[in-house]
Amino acid sequence: MAHYAILNMSNVVTKVISGKDEGDGDTNWELFYQEMFKQICKRTSYNTRGGIHKLGGIPFRKNYAGVGYTYDTTRDAFIPPKPYNSWILNDETCNWEPPIKPPIEGKEYQWDEDNKKWI
């Protein structure tokens, strides 16, 4: 089973569906679902996060799409919503990262956007 992201005219994901695998018949399933929903459709990989396929396969479009993600045509990648204005997009993973790393790995911190620090 494959997954497909349905996009609005701004390339923002409005819905993610389960659908037919690419090799299932001679149909271009992206075009099929695009016609069905009357919106842009792009396949997404459930097992891809941050440009890594968690089962060791080939990563696809950097991240599994979710509602509110943006499809970047230049990067051919799904990018999650930006959590804070100060965070920076990592071009390799297409995920947002804080301007400074948390002080101690393994501990839980919360980002303070007003003061641009971890608490």
N, C-alpha and C positions, 0 to 999 in steps of 0.2 A: 504494500500500500504506500502510495506517495502522498505528500502534503503540498497544498497550493495556497499561496497568499493572494487574496483579492485586494486590489489597490484602487484608491480613488484617483482623481486627476492630478493630485499633488504627490502621488507615489506613496501615500500613507496607507498602511495595511488596515482594512476595515473588517476583514474576516479571514480565518485560516480554515481550510477544509481538508478532509481526507478524500483521496481520489484514486484514479487508475495510475498504475506504474507506467513510466515512459515506454517500456518495451511491450506493453499490452496492446497489440494490434498496430495498425499503421497510422493511427490518429495522433496528431499533435495535441496532447492533452492541455497544455497551456492555452492554446487557441480555442479548444473546445470549451473549457471552463470560462474563458474570457467572453466568449459569445453567450454562454449560458447566463452569466451574471451581468453582462453588459458593462464590465469594468476590466481593467488590466489584470492579468493573472500571471504570477511567477511561481515556479516550483520552489519549495523550501525543504531543507533537510532537517528532520526531527533530531538527528544525531550530531548536528554541527553546532558548536558553540565557540566563539572567539577564534574562528578559523581552524578549529581542530575537530576531527570526527572522532567521537568518543569510543567508537568500536574499531578504530584503526583504518577506516575507509578513507575515501577521498572527501575532504571538506567541501561544502557547497554553499556558496553565497554567505560565507563568514558566520552567520548566526541563523538559528531557526527563527522564522518570522513570528511575531505576535501582534495582536491588535495595537495600533499606535506606533509600531515600528515604521521606519521610512526605508523604501528601497532606493539605494543610490545606484543610478545607472552607470556612472563612471567606474565605480568600484565593483559593480555587480554584486552588491552586498546589502543585507538587511541590517539596519542600525537601530538600536533601541532608542526610546525617547531620552533626551538629555536630562539627567536627574537634577543637576545644579548648573547655574550659569558659568561657574568657574571651572567646571570639569572639561577635560580635553579629550578629543577623539583620538584613540590609538588606531593608526592606519593599518596596522597588521591584524588586529583582532576586530576592528570596527565596533569596539565597545568604549564607553566613556570611562575615564580614569580621573581620580582627584589630582589636583595640582601638587599635593604632597601625599606620600604614602602614610598609612597608619603607623604609629610609633612602634608597636610590638605586634608581630604577626601572631595569629591564634587568639588574640583577645578581641572582644567585641567593642567597636567604637561607633559613634554616630557623627556624621559630618555636620559642622556648624558653618553654614554658608555665609552668615553675616560676618563672622570673624575669620573665615577661611582656615579652619583648623578642626582637628579631631577632638572629640570629648568622650 
